[in-house]
Structure formats: structure tokens, C-alpha cells
Amino acid sequence: MGNDIYHSEINLGRKALGGIGRSVTALCSSSIKEDTPHYQKGVETGYALGLAGYAVITGGGPGLMEAINKGTQQAGGKSVGICMKFPGIFIQNEYIDPQYNITLTNMAARKQLFWDISTAFVALPGGYGTLDEVTECMTLMQMGIIKRRPIILQDAEFWSPLTSWLRKVLLTEYKVIKDDDLSYVHLSASPEESVEIIKKSI
């Protein structure tokens, strides 16, 4: 039953998004409030990506996902939401283009669509869910399961401790990853820098 739902939802997403062209998935928090600088930076990120011609994909929820979808629409870009519906819980933001508003019930299917469709990934501040998505994306690229593409960690203050730990502990001290495993991971200080990294990397 679970596999049937997974495959049917993958097919649903691919059919809906098959023609969107170059796209960037934003991995980020659903908890950050509208009256914060981080939310405004999310709006600016969606705007910059949309203005650069990328369809922008989020998880369709509130917080930074909403901010990014909002900015994308303000730029006239394609604003995509791959939303999750859990028993008794369904929250989606109002800034998703109707034709790109996809609702799923299988989390693995949503992740697979992120990995399949995206030209690049931009990660903004977030909690466990964001860390899970970022590290899974890194792992799948390391293992060659998905094609290597830019993973941009935007907000150097937030992400620098992670990248420092990856280099100092995993790479140098324990030697459990290789330098090449970090070649597709980039730190960015601004939405504009993220766009430039994507343009240079693909």
C-alpha cells in the first residue's frame, strides 16, 4: 500500500512539474515568523531566483517557505509548492501558483520530487527537517544516487558552524568524507550571491 502511494504521488508530481524548466528547491523552516529579518530575506531570495528565470520549489508551508513563494510571485516567476497533508494537519501558504500546487501524503515522494526536478538547492535557516533534507541531499550526491548539483547554504552566520564541522571533524580529523564530497556545497551571504553561484555551477 505504501509503495503504491509513493509511486502514484511521484507520477502526480512529475506530470504536474515536467515542463517547468530550470528550477531551484528551497530547503528551509516553516516556523520563522513574518515579522523577522529572516522572513524578509526569504522574500528577497524568492524574488532573486524568480527574476533570474528559475522556477522556485518549496514545501508549500508557512514560514520561510511562504516567504520564498511570495518573493517568487512578486518577481513573476513560477512559484511551486509540494505540500504535505498529514492526518489532522494541513497548512499551505497562499503564494503558490494554482497549476503548481501539489498536495502529497508521502514524505519520501516529496523528497524524491525535490531531488528529481531541481537544478540546484538553496538552504536557508531551519530546524531538524531542514537539516534532514540538506544532509540527505549531500548523501545522495556523495553516493552517486542523484546527479551532483549546487547545494547553497545561504546565511553564512547560520551555516558556517556546520560547514566548519564537516571540514574539521568529518574530513580532517575522522577522514570519513573526502574533499570532493564538499565540492558541491557552497556558502552564500545573500540571495544575489546564491544566484551567481547557481549560474556559474550549472
N, C-alpha and C positions, 0 to 999 in steps of 0.2 A: 504493500500500500504506500509506504513512504517513498519508495523508488518511483512509483507511478506518479505521485505528486511532484517529486523532484523533476522528472523528465518532462512532464506536461507544463510545468511552470518555466523551465528552461526554454521550451519551444515557444511558449507565450511571449516571453521576453525577447527572444531572438526575432520573432516575427514583428513585434512592435518596434524594435530598435535597429533592425537590419540595415536601414537606409540612412541612419543619422550622420554618417561620415565620421570625421575625426572627433574624438571625444575624450574628455578628461573626467575621471571619477574623483570626487572629493570625499575623503575619509575624515570624519570629524564628529564632534559632540552634538548630541541632541539636547543637552542640558543648559548650555550657555544662554543667558537671557538677552533680550533685545536691547536693554539699556546699558550695554557694556561695550568697551572698545573692541573686544574680540568679535562681537556680532557685527559691528561696522566693518571690521577687517574682512569678515566673511562676505559681506555685501560687495566690498571692493574686489575681492577675489573672483566672485562670480561674474562681476562686471568685466574685469580684465580678461578672463578666459572667454566669455561670450563675445567681447569686442574683437578678440583675436581670431574668432571664427570656429571655436571649439564648441561642440555640444557639451553640456555640463551635466554630469550624473551625480545625484546624491541618493541617500537612503530615504529621502522624501519626508523626513520627520521635522520636528521643531528645532530650535537652537541654531547652531551653525549651518545645518542642512537647509533650513528655511532661509537664512541669510544669503547663502550661496545661490540658491534657486532665485531668490528675489533679485540679486545683482545681475544674474544671467538674463532674466526677463527685462530688466532695465536697459541692458545693452542690446536687446533684440536678438539674443542668442537662443538656442534650443535648450530648454530647461526640463531636465528629465528627473523623475523620481521613481525609484524602485522601492516601493513601500512594503513594510511588513505588517501583517494582520495577525495578532496573537489573540487567543481566547480572552474576550473582555477588554482588549486593548487595541485601539486603532487610532493613531494620531498622524495626520499628514498635513503638510503646510499648503498654503493657498497659491504658491508661486510656481507650480508645476504646470507645464503646458498640457492641456487635456489629452492630446494624442500621445503624449509620452508619460502618462500617469499609469504606472503599472503596480498592481497590488498582488503580493505573493504571501504564502503561508509557510514556505520552506526557506529557512535561513541559508542553507547550503546553496540553494538555487540562486538566491540573490547574490551571494558572493561569486558564484560561477559566472553570472552575467557581468559583474564588475570586471572580473579577470578577462573574460572573452572579448568584451566590446571596447575596452578603454585603450586609448593611445598612450596615456600617461596617468599617473596618480598624484594628487596633491593632498597631503595630510595636514590638517590644522589641529589645534589643540583638542584633546578628547580624553576619555577615560578608558576603562578596560575594553570596551567594544572597539574603539579606535585603535588601541594597541594591538588587539587581536587581528584586526584587518591588515594593519601595516606589517606585522611580523609574519602573518600567513602569506601575504603578497611577496615579501622578501624570500621566504622559504620556498615557495613555488618557483620563483625565478632561479634561486640557487640550485634547485633540483632539476631544472630544465623542463618542468611540467608546463609552465607558461613562458611565453617569449619575454625576454628582458626588455623592460621599458623604464623610463624615469619614474622613480618614487621620490617626490619632492616633499621634504618636511619643512613646511612653511611656518615660521615663527622660531627663529634660531634660539631665542631665550628659552622657549618651552622644550625644544627638541635636542638642543646641544648636550644635555646630560646623557641622553640615550645614545647619541652617536659617539660621544666620548667613551661611554662604557663599552659599546660594541668594539671600538678600536683598541682601547687599553686592556680590556679584560678578555673578550672573546678572541680577538685577533692576535694581540701581542702576548698576553700572559698565558692563556689556555690553548691558543692555537687551534680553536675548534671551528673557525671560519677562515677563509682566505681573503686577501686584499681584493681580489676580483669580485667577491661577494658583496662588497660595498661600492663597487664601481657605478652602480645604477642608483645609488642613494645620494640625494643632494639636499643640502641645507639652503633655505631661502629666507631672506629677510622681508620680502614684500611680494604682493601679487604680481607686480611688473617683473620682478626677478624670476618668479616661477614661470611666467610665460616665456621669458627669454631662454630659460633652461630647457623647456619643452621644445622650443623651436630649434635649438642647437643639438638636441639629442635624438631627434627623430628624422 
